[in-house]
Amino acid sequence: MATRLRMAKTVGELDAYARQRDEQVRKEAENDALYAPLIAEFERALEKVKRRYSRATGRIEAKIKRLDSAMLRSARKLRRQLIPGTTKTAKLPSGGEISFRSQPDKPVVQDEKAAIAWLAQAGPEIAGKYLRVEPELNLEALGLEANRQEAEAIPGINFEEQEERIYYLPPSGGKKIQLKED
C-alpha cells in the first residue's frame, strides 16, 4: 500500500512538472514572437555596420599600401644619394629614420650530387666543413662570407644575391617597420 501511495505521489509530481514545462514553453513561444522583429532589426543593423567597417578598413589598408610604396621609393632614392657601404641609417627631416640592411649572398645548390661527389674527393678537411654526417650539404657553412671563395670553387654551387632590406623607425620610436614591395 505504501508503494502505491509513493507512486501516486510521483505521478502527481510528474504531472505538475509537465504542466509547468508546458506553460514555460508557451511563454517562450510568446517571447519569441515578441522579440523576433527586434532580433531581425538588430541583425540587419549589425550587417550594415559590418559592411561599413569592411569598406572603411579596405580604404585604410589601400592608403597604407600606397604610403608604404611611396616611402619605399623615397628610401631607395635616399640610398642612392648615400655613399654605398658607409651609412646604414639616415635621419629623416620629418623625424624618424630609415635603416638599410644587406644580407650576405645565399648559396644556391644547382647540382647537389655533383657538389657532394666533388667534396668527397676533395679530402676530409674540406668535406668535413661542408658535408653533414649523412652526405648532405651544410648550407650555413657555405653561406659564411669567410668560406665564399672556397665554396664558389665547388661545382654545382652558385651564390644568389639577396635583396637589401629597408626599415623605417617612426619619430615616436617604437617598433621598426620593414618596407616591402607590393
LUMKEGU-982278 format. One line per field, with one value per residue (C-alpha): residue number from 1; residue in one letter; x, y, z. Coordinates in steps of 0.02 Angstrom, whole numbers, plus 50000, padded with zeros to 5 digits. Example, Ala and Ser with C-alpha at 12.3 -4.5 7.8 and 13.67 -1.06 7.14 Angstrom:
num <- c(1	2)
residuo <- c(A	S)
X <- c(50615	50684)
Y <- c(49775	49947)
Z <- c(50390	50357)
END
This chain:
num <- c(1	2	3	4	5	6	7	8	9	10	11	12	13	14	15	16	17	18	19	20	21	22	23	24	25	26	27	28	29	30	31	32	33	34	35	36	37	38	39	40	41	42	43	44	45	46	47	48	49	50	51	52	53	54	55	56	57	58	59	60	61	62	63	64	65	66	67	68	69	70	71	72	73	74	75	76	77	78	79	80	81	82	83	84	85	86	87	88	89	90	91	92	93	94	95	96	97	98	99	100	101	102	103	104	105	106	107	108	109	110	111	112	113	114	115	116	117	118	119	120	121	122	123	124	125	126	127	128	129	130	131	132	133	134	135	136	137	138	139	140	141	142	143	144	145	146	147	148	149	150	151	152	153	154	155	156	157	158	159	160	161	162	163	164	165	166	167	168	169	170	171	172	173	174	175	176	177	178	179	180	181	182)
residuo <- c(M	A	T	R	L	R	M	A	K	T	V	G	E	L	D	A	Y	A	R	Q	R	D	E	Q	V	R	K	E	A	E	N	D	A	L	Y	A	P	L	I	A	E	F	E	R	A	L	E	K	V	K	R	R	Y	S	R	A	T	G	R	I	E	A	K	I	K	R	L	D	S	A	M	L	R	S	A	R	K	L	R	R	Q	L	I	P	G	T	T	K	T	A	K	L	P	S	G	G	E	I	S	F	R	S	Q	P	D	K	P	V	V	Q	D	E	K	A	A	I	A	W	L	A	Q	A	G	P	E	I	A	G	K	Y	L	R	V	E	P	E	L	N	L	E	A	L	G	L	E	A	N	R	Q	E	A	E	A	I	P	G	I	N	F	E	E	Q	E	E	R	I	Y	Y	L	P	P	S	G	G	K	K	I	Q	L	K	E	D)
X <- c(50000	50142	50216	50053	50043	50225	50190	50034	50135	50270	50141	50063	50233	50268	50101	50133	50307	50232	50105	50244	50352	50205	50175	50361	50365	50207	50287	50449	50348	50259	50427	50499	50353	50376	50565	50580	50558	50683	50810	50788	50810	50966	51041	51009	51091	51239	51263	51256	51392	51499	51486	51533	51680	51739	51735	51823	51961	51982	52010	52131	52229	52241	52304	52433	52495	52511	52606	52721	52758	52795	52904	52999	53030	53092	53204	53281	53317	53394	53500	53571	53622	53715	53890	53867	53930	53964	53795	53664	53543	53483	53384	53230	53185	53009	53078	53112	53244	53270	53388	53469	53523	53605	53618	53758	53726	53636	53715	53606	53632	53607	53677	53687	53754	53898	53942	53938	54045	54173	54180	54202	54354	54424	54475	54412	54464	54351	54219	54201	54168	54028	53954	53848	53864	53745	53812	53711	53769	53790	53713	53752	53938	53929	53844	53978	54073	54238	54205	54141	54292	54313	54126	54120	54251	54136	54045	53857	53862	53822	53776	53611	53617	53500	53387	53430	53303	53243	53169	53078	53083	52943	52988	52889	53007	52925	52944	53046	52939	53012	52964	52917	52866	52685)
Y <- c(50000	50120	50086	50135	50295	50336	50301	50409	50550	50527	50525	50683	50767	50716	50785	50951	50961	50927	51068	51187	51140	51166	51340	51382	51327	51430	51586	51559	51548	51712	51794	51730	51806	51972	51981	51910	52080	52161	52023	52036	52226	52206	52079	52198	52341	52230	52179	52363	52407	52260	52319	52497	52434	52324	52469	52586	52462	52421	52606	52623	52468	52533	52702	52615	52514	52673	52761	52610	52608	52795	52778	52632	52732	52880	52766	52694	52869	52915	52756	52806	52976	52897	52828	52640	52535	52680	52732	52608	52729	52901	53027	53095	53281	53238	53136	52952	52861	52740	52591	52490	52312	52196	52010	51902	51815	51649	51490	51404	51220	51179	51003	50929	50759	50839	50950	50803	50696	50836	50868	50682	50680	50845	50767	50760	50937	51020	50882	50890	51076	51067	50892	50828	50652	50591	50660	50821	50999	51116	51275	51377	51345	51375	51542	51611	51756	51682	51524	51614	51592	51409	51374	51456	51332	51185	51129	51143	51288	51468	51618	51711	51896	51940	52092	52235	52258	52432	52476	52632	52689	52814	52978	52922	52774	52607	52459	52459	52427	52332	52417	52293	52298	52257)
Z <- c(50000	50041	49868	49780	49881	49836	49652	49655	49732	49599	49457	49530	49538	49357	49303	49391	49313	49140	49164	49220	49069	48950	49024	49008	48825	48790	48869	48771	48609	48653	48691	48527	48434	48527	48504	48328	48241	48361	48332	48143	48151	48259	48137	47990	48083	48128	47946	47895	48022	47964	47782	47830	47935	47793	47668	47789	47832	47646	47607	47753	47700	47521	47585	47695	47545	47440	47580	47604	47417	47416	47570	47491	47330	47432	47535	47377	47311	47478	47473	47303	47375	47521	47497	47475	47619	47737	47803	47861	47944	47889	47991	47903	47904	47962	48105	48120	48022	47880	47900	47762	47798	47673	47699	47633	47468	47484	47415	47285	47250	47068	47067	47243	47186	47090	47238	47361	47245	47224	47413	47449	47333	47400	47564	47743	47789	47660	47659	47848	47836	47706	47721	47862	47935	47803	47640	47639	47606	47753	47681	47837	47817	47630	47660	47777	47696	47757	47654	47499	47386	47432	47413	47241	47181	47215	47057	47072	47197	47148	47253	47240	47281	47423	47416	47532	47672	47714	47884	47946	48127	48165	48254	48406	48424	48440	48325	48164	48009	47862	47698	47561	47379	47339)
END
